Amino acid sequence: MPDSIGSLSFDSRLAGTTAPSDTGDGFSTFAEDVARKGRPYAQVQRKLELARSYIDLGIKPGARELLLEVLRDGAPEQRRAAASMLDDVLDS
């Protein structure tokens, strides 16, 4: 039976169910990881964004350290982005 809260509505029969957490390739999407694991991945995302800023400013050692932390702590999508950025940092 659908319930509503203000302008939001939901079907209470679905309460307690979860969405699939796997895309079929063994990796969950970033949004699914954030929904499942929450805040730590948001903090890792900020490190990834800060690393991009460091690269733009030419602060490669700082970017490298942040990217290594993202590789260690991030969701699969974040780790892929960090690996790509780290390749660019190390190549230049």
Biotite code that builds the C-alpha atoms (Angstrom):
import biotite.structure as struc

atoms = struc.array([
    struc.Atom([0.000, 0.000, 0.000], chain_id="A", res_id=1, res_name="MET", atom_name="CA", element="C"),
    struc.Atom([1.573, 3.325, -1.024], chain_id="A", res_id=2, res_name="PRO", atom_name="CA", element="C"),
    struc.Atom([2.278, 5.839, 1.720], chain_id="A", res_id=3, res_name="ASP", atom_name="CA", element="C"),
    struc.Atom([3.192, 9.477, 1.337], chain_id="A", res_id=4, res_name="SER", atom_name="CA", element="C"),
    struc.Atom([5.275, 12.001, 3.184], chain_id="A", res_id=5, res_name="ILE", atom_name="CA", element="C"),
    struc.Atom([4.619, 15.517, 1.954], chain_id="A", res_id=6, res_name="GLY", atom_name="CA", element="C"),
    struc.Atom([5.073, 15.369, -1.799], chain_id="A", res_id=7, res_name="SER", atom_name="CA", element="C"),
    struc.Atom([7.058, 12.106, -1.604], chain_id="A", res_id=8, res_name="LEU", atom_name="CA", element="C"),
    struc.Atom([5.381, 8.754, -1.811], chain_id="A", res_id=9, res_name="SER", atom_name="CA", element="C"),
    struc.Atom([6.680, 5.240, -1.428], chain_id="A", res_id=10, res_name="PHE", atom_name="CA", element="C"),
    struc.Atom([5.365, 1.735, -1.382], chain_id="A", res_id=11, res_name="ASP", atom_name="CA", element="C"),
    struc.Atom([5.678, 0.359, 2.156], chain_id="A", res_id=12, res_name="SER", atom_name="CA", element="C"),
    struc.Atom([5.726, -3.186, 0.738], chain_id="A", res_id=13, res_name="ARG", atom_name="CA", element="C"),
    struc.Atom([9.227, -2.421, -0.532], chain_id="A", res_id=14, res_name="LEU", atom_name="CA", element="C"),
    struc.Atom([10.558, -1.364, 2.856], chain_id="A", res_id=15, res_name="ALA", atom_name="CA", element="C"),
    struc.Atom([13.598, -3.406, 3.788], chain_id="A", res_id=16, res_name="GLY", atom_name="CA", element="C"),
    struc.Atom([14.322, -4.529, 0.245], chain_id="A", res_id=17, res_name="THR", atom_name="CA", element="C"),
    struc.Atom([17.571, -3.603, -1.423], chain_id="A", res_id=18, res_name="THR", atom_name="CA", element="C"),
    struc.Atom([18.506, -2.865, -4.978], chain_id="A", res_id=19, res_name="ALA", atom_name="CA", element="C"),
    struc.Atom([21.013, -5.105, -6.708], chain_id="A", res_id=20, res_name="PRO", atom_name="CA", element="C"),
    struc.Atom([24.533, -4.021, -5.837], chain_id="A", res_id=21, res_name="SER", atom_name="CA", element="C"),
    struc.Atom([26.341, -5.560, -8.738], chain_id="A", res_id=22, res_name="ASP", atom_name="CA", element="C"),
    struc.Atom([26.419, -4.376, -12.344], chain_id="A", res_id=23, res_name="THR", atom_name="CA", element="C"),
    struc.Atom([27.135, -7.891, -13.580], chain_id="A", res_id=24, res_name="GLY", atom_name="CA", element="C"),
    struc.Atom([30.834, -7.287, -14.114], chain_id="A", res_id=25, res_name="ASP", atom_name="CA", element="C"),
    struc.Atom([31.792, -7.730, -10.467], chain_id="A", res_id=26, res_name="GLY", atom_name="CA", element="C"),
    struc.Atom([31.819, -3.989, -9.779], chain_id="A", res_id=27, res_name="PHE", atom_name="CA", element="C"),
    struc.Atom([29.104, -1.976, -8.135], chain_id="A", res_id=28, res_name="SER", atom_name="CA", element="C"),
    struc.Atom([28.464, 1.534, -9.378], chain_id="A", res_id=29, res_name="THR", atom_name="CA", element="C"),
    struc.Atom([29.740, 4.501, -7.408], chain_id="A", res_id=30, res_name="PHE", atom_name="CA", element="C"),
    struc.Atom([26.180, 5.548, -6.497], chain_id="A", res_id=31, res_name="ALA", atom_name="CA", element="C"),
    struc.Atom([25.463, 2.066, -5.152], chain_id="A", res_id=32, res_name="GLU", atom_name="CA", element="C"),
    struc.Atom([28.664, 2.094, -3.103], chain_id="A", res_id=33, res_name="ASP", atom_name="CA", element="C"),
    struc.Atom([27.811, 5.475, -1.624], chain_id="A", res_id=34, res_name="VAL", atom_name="CA", element="C"),
    struc.Atom([24.271, 4.349, -0.833], chain_id="A", res_id=35, res_name="ALA", atom_name="CA", element="C"),
    struc.Atom([25.565, 1.172, 0.787], chain_id="A", res_id=36, res_name="ARG", atom_name="CA", element="C"),
    struc.Atom([28.649, 2.498, 2.540], chain_id="A", res_id=37, res_name="LYS", atom_name="CA", element="C"),
    struc.Atom([27.918, 6.200, 2.853], chain_id="A", res_id=38, res_name="GLY", atom_name="CA", element="C"),
    struc.Atom([30.172, 8.972, 3.991], chain_id="A", res_id=39, res_name="ARG", atom_name="CA", element="C"),
    struc.Atom([33.668, 7.462, 3.613], chain_id="A", res_id=40, res_name="PRO", atom_name="CA", element="C"),
    struc.Atom([33.291, 7.411, -0.160], chain_id="A", res_id=41, res_name="TYR", atom_name="CA", element="C"),
    struc.Atom([32.201, 11.054, -0.153], chain_id="A", res_id=42, res_name="ALA", atom_name="CA", element="C"),
    struc.Atom([35.417, 11.906, 1.700], chain_id="A", res_id=43, res_name="GLN", atom_name="CA", element="C"),
    struc.Atom([37.427, 9.935, -0.841], chain_id="A", res_id=44, res_name="VAL", atom_name="CA", element="C"),
    struc.Atom([35.638, 11.821, -3.620], chain_id="A", res_id=45, res_name="GLN", atom_name="CA", element="C"),
    struc.Atom([36.806, 15.104, -2.076], chain_id="A", res_id=46, res_name="ARG", atom_name="CA", element="C"),
    struc.Atom([40.377, 13.791, -2.095], chain_id="A", res_id=47, res_name="LYS", atom_name="CA", element="C"),
    struc.Atom([40.010, 12.939, -5.775], chain_id="A", res_id=48, res_name="LEU", atom_name="CA", element="C"),
    struc.Atom([38.732, 16.451, -6.533], chain_id="A", res_id=49, res_name="GLU", atom_name="CA", element="C"),
    struc.Atom([41.540, 18.003, -4.493], chain_id="A", res_id=50, res_name="LEU", atom_name="CA", element="C"),
    struc.Atom([44.087, 15.906, -6.394], chain_id="A", res_id=51, res_name="ALA", atom_name="CA", element="C"),
    struc.Atom([42.671, 17.295, -9.662], chain_id="A", res_id=52, res_name="ARG", atom_name="CA", element="C"),
    struc.Atom([43.146, 20.816, -8.302], chain_id="A", res_id=53, res_name="SER", atom_name="CA", element="C"),
    struc.Atom([46.704, 20.025, -7.245], chain_id="A", res_id=54, res_name="TYR", atom_name="CA", element="C"),
    struc.Atom([47.463, 18.726, -10.734], chain_id="A", res_id=55, res_name="ILE", atom_name="CA", element="C"),
    struc.Atom([46.034, 21.914, -12.268], chain_id="A", res_id=56, res_name="ASP", atom_name="CA", element="C"),
    struc.Atom([48.254, 23.970, -9.945], chain_id="A", res_id=57, res_name="LEU", atom_name="CA", element="C"),
    struc.Atom([51.318, 21.845, -10.727], chain_id="A", res_id=58, res_name="GLY", atom_name="CA", element="C"),
    struc.Atom([51.586, 20.397, -7.205], chain_id="A", res_id=59, res_name="ILE", atom_name="CA", element="C"),
    struc.Atom([52.310, 16.861, -8.351], chain_id="A", res_id=60, res_name="LYS", atom_name="CA", element="C"),
    struc.Atom([53.719, 15.413, -5.105], chain_id="A", res_id=61, res_name="PRO", atom_name="CA", element="C"),
    struc.Atom([50.558, 16.419, -3.222], chain_id="A", res_id=62, res_name="GLY", atom_name="CA", element="C"),
    struc.Atom([48.361, 15.051, -6.001], chain_id="A", res_id=63, res_name="ALA", atom_name="CA", element="C"),
    struc.Atom([50.304, 11.784, -5.987], chain_id="A", res_id=64, res_name="ARG", atom_name="CA", element="C"),
    struc.Atom([49.793, 11.287, -2.236], chain_id="A", res_id=65, res_name="GLU", atom_name="CA", element="C"),
    struc.Atom([46.055, 11.960, -2.485], chain_id="A", res_id=66, res_name="LEU", atom_name="CA", element="C"),
    struc.Atom([45.680, 9.655, -5.475], chain_id="A", res_id=67, res_name="LEU", atom_name="CA", element="C"),
    struc.Atom([47.442, 6.850, -3.620], chain_id="A", res_id=68, res_name="LEU", atom_name="CA", element="C"),
    struc.Atom([44.949, 7.287, -0.766], chain_id="A", res_id=69, res_name="GLU", atom_name="CA", element="C"),
    struc.Atom([42.062, 7.117, -3.242], chain_id="A", res_id=70, res_name="VAL", atom_name="CA", element="C"),
    struc.Atom([43.531, 3.927, -4.722], chain_id="A", res_id=71, res_name="LEU", atom_name="CA", element="C"),
    struc.Atom([43.647, 2.437, -1.236], chain_id="A", res_id=72, res_name="ARG", atom_name="CA", element="C"),
    struc.Atom([40.277, 3.625, 0.108], chain_id="A", res_id=73, res_name="ASP", atom_name="CA", element="C"),
    struc.Atom([38.023, 4.418, -2.848], chain_id="A", res_id=74, res_name="GLY", atom_name="CA", element="C"),
    struc.Atom([35.124, 2.739, -4.554], chain_id="A", res_id=75, res_name="ALA", atom_name="CA", element="C"),
    struc.Atom([35.923, 0.957, -7.838], chain_id="A", res_id=76, res_name="PRO", atom_name="CA", element="C"),
    struc.Atom([34.950, 3.958, -9.974], chain_id="A", res_id=77, res_name="GLU", atom_name="CA", element="C"),
    struc.Atom([37.067, 6.278, -7.831], chain_id="A", res_id=78, res_name="GLN", atom_name="CA", element="C"),
    struc.Atom([40.038, 3.913, -7.999], chain_id="A", res_id=79, res_name="ARG", atom_name="CA", element="C"),
    struc.Atom([39.819, 3.776, -11.793], chain_id="A", res_id=80, res_name="ARG", atom_name="CA", element="C"),
    struc.Atom([39.775, 7.593, -11.985], chain_id="A", res_id=81, res_name="ALA", atom_name="CA", element="C"),
    struc.Atom([42.692, 7.844, -9.543], chain_id="A", res_id=82, res_name="ALA", atom_name="CA", element="C"),
    struc.Atom([44.746, 5.292, -11.498], chain_id="A", res_id=83, res_name="ALA", atom_name="CA", element="C"),
    struc.Atom([44.216, 7.226, -14.711], chain_id="A", res_id=84, res_name="SER", atom_name="CA", element="C"),
    struc.Atom([45.155, 10.519, -13.066], chain_id="A", res_id=85, res_name="MET", atom_name="CA", element="C"),
    struc.Atom([48.187, 8.936, -11.421], chain_id="A", res_id=86, res_name="LEU", atom_name="CA", element="C"),
    struc.Atom([49.391, 7.710, -14.823], chain_id="A", res_id=87, res_name="ASP", atom_name="CA", element="C"),
    struc.Atom([49.159, 11.294, -16.098], chain_id="A", res_id=88, res_name="ASP", atom_name="CA", element="C"),
    struc.Atom([51.040, 12.628, -13.055], chain_id="A", res_id=89, res_name="VAL", atom_name="CA", element="C"),
    struc.Atom([53.827, 10.078, -13.379], chain_id="A", res_id=90, res_name="LEU", atom_name="CA", element="C"),
    struc.Atom([54.151, 10.525, -17.171], chain_id="A", res_id=91, res_name="ASP", atom_name="CA", element="C"),
    struc.Atom([54.678, 14.269, -17.008], chain_id="A", res_id=92, res_name="SER", atom_name="CA", element="C"),
])
